[in-house]
């Protein structure tokens, strides 16, 4: 026997609209970053290291909510691009730390400006109050759902 229950249209779901907007905002930002030779994931690592003392990959992984393996892969890519460096820890020669290179440190403000422009492009149609409300609501949902990992894809 077939079901006769009505099936709502995709657009009836808030998740549909969140995904639609998120995809467009994220893809536009990724395209902007790619022109600078950086991925969203790499930018996230660079921003997490910016203004901080060298830190062990394990601490960076914990702060970003990522696995140690993911941090190692991202660090390897950024090291190959001369944007971060891996060094022996000053406290323990067996341990390693990650830090931005001079080139990486100089690039972070430019990439941050791209993020700001991307946000402005997509959200300037909203009033300041609406942007603040949207931000507050999304943060509430993330906190309630224990969504702590930094989105990198």
N, C-alpha and C positions, 0 to 999 in steps of 0.2 A: 504494500500500500504506500503511495507517495504522500509526502508531507504537503499540507496546504498552508503551512504557516508562512506569513509574509517574510521575505528576505530583504532586509534594508539595503539600500544602495551603498556602495563604498563611501560615498561622500557624506553619509549620515554619521560617520565615525570621526571623532576628534583626532584619533590616531592617524587617520588618512591625511588630514590637513597638516598635522605636525610633521609627518613624513614628507609630504609634498614640499613644504617650506624648508624643512631641514635639508632635504636633498639638494634643492636649488642653492641655498646659502652655502652649504658645504662644498658642492662642486665648484661654485664660483671662487670660493676661497682657495681650494686646491689648485685651480687653474692659475690664480694670481701667484701662489707660492711656487708653482712649477716653473714660472718664468724667472724665478730667482734660484732655481735649482734645488729646491727643498720641498719635501712632502709635508703633509699636515702632521703626521706622526713625528717627523724630525723636528718640525717647528715646536711641537709640544715639549719635546725633550729639551730643546734649546731654551725655551722660555722657562722651563722648570729649573734649569741650571743658572739662568741669568741673575746676577747680583748675589750669588751664593758662593760660599767657599767650596772647594773641591769636595765631592761626596762619593761614598762607595756606591757602586751600581745597585746594591741591595736596598739602600736607603732611598735612592731615586725611584726604584721600582715600587717601594712601599708608598712613597709620597704620591706617585702617579696612579697607583692602583693597577699596575701592570705586573706581569710575570718577570722574573729575573732574565729569562730567556729572551723575552721581547726587548727588554732594555739592552741586553748584550747585542742583539741584532741591530737595533737602532744605533747604538753607540758605534758599532763597527762601520755602519754606513756613514755616520757623521765624521768619524775619524778619517775615513777614506776621502772625504770632502774637505778635510782640514778645518772643520768647524768646532770640533771638540777634541780633547786629548785625554788619554788614559795614562795615569802615572802611578808609580808605587806610592803607597800611603807614607806620609812622613812619620806616622806613629808605628806602623807595622809594615816592613818592607815586603811581606807576602801579600798584603791586601792592596787593592787598587782603588783609585779614585777617578772620577770623571769631572772635567771642567771645560768650560768654553775656551777656545783659543782666542787670540786677539781678533782674528777675522770673524769668528763666530759671535763674539761680544759686540762687535761693530755692526753686524747684520741684524741682530735681534730688534733694535728700535725700528729699522726699516720694515721688517716683517710684521711688527706690531702695528705699524701704520697701515699696512695692507689689511690687517684684521679690522682695524677701525673703519677703513674705507668700505670694506665688504659689509660690515654691519650697517653703516650709513646708507649704502646703496639699497639694502633690502628693507631697512626699518625706518627710514626717514619719513615714510608716509604716515607713520604713527605719531601721535602726540607724545610729548615727553611723559605725561601721566600714563598713557597706554603702554609705552615701552617699559616703564618702571613696573606696571602691573603685570605685563607679560613676563618680564624677568623674575618677578617675585613668585608668580604662579609656577613657572617652570622649575625654579629652585625648590619650591615646596614639594612638587611632585618628585624631583630627584632625591630630596632628603627623605621623603616618606618611603620611597622605593629603595633606599640605601644604595643609590647609584653614585658611587664615589670614584670609579675609574675615569680618568680623563679620556674623552673620546678621541681616538686617533685615526679612525677610518670613516 
